[in-house]
Amino acid sequence: MALKQRNPKNLRTCVLLDKKEKREVDFNADYVGFEIPDKFVVGYGLDWAEEGRNFKDVYCVIT
C-alpha cells in the first residue's frame, strides 16, 4: 500500500514463484515466472534453516 499512496503513474507486480493455493487475499501478479503447488521450496535464494540458499535451481523439500 505504501507505493500506491505515492500515486505512481503505473504499478506492476512481478513474482518468481506463485503459490495460488496458499493465497490469503485476492491478488494476481502482473508477471509470473512459475506457478507452483503449495510445497516448501529451496534454492535460488530461498533457504531452509540457512541451507539450500545457494542452489542454482529451485527444489521441493520432501520431509
N, C-alpha and C positions, 0 to 999 in steps of 0.2 A: 504494500500500500504506500510506502514512503515514496516510491518512484512515481506513482500516479498522482500524488499530491503536488508534485513539481510541474504538472501539466505538460508532459512531453508531447511533441507533435505525433510521434508513433512510439508504441511499446510492444515488443515481441518477446516471446519466451522460447527458450531452447533447452532441451533436456537430452542427455545421452541415453539414459535408460528410463523407460516409462512403465511403471507398475500400476496399471489401471485398476486391478483387483484391490489394491491397498488404498486407493484414494479415498479420503475422508471428506473432501469438498468437491464441488463441481468445477473442474478445471481441465482444459485441453491446451497443451503446449502448441505453439505455432510450428515449431520444428522439433521432430523426434528422431533420435538416432535409431533406437531399437525399442520395440515393445517386448517386455519380458514378463514371465509369470511371477507370482509372489513367492520368490525364492531368495535366500540370502546369497549375495554375490560378493566376490573379492577380485582385486586386480585393477589395473589402470587407475590407481589412486585410491581405491576402496579397500579397506582392510578389516580384519577381524582380530582384535587384541594386538594390533600393530603388526600382524602377519599378512602377507599376500599383497600388500600395497604396491609392490614393485613388479608384480607380474605384468607382462606386456599385453595380456589379454584378460578378459573378464571370465571368471569361472563361478559356477554354482557350488556352494558349500553343502555337502551332504553330511548330516550328523546322525 
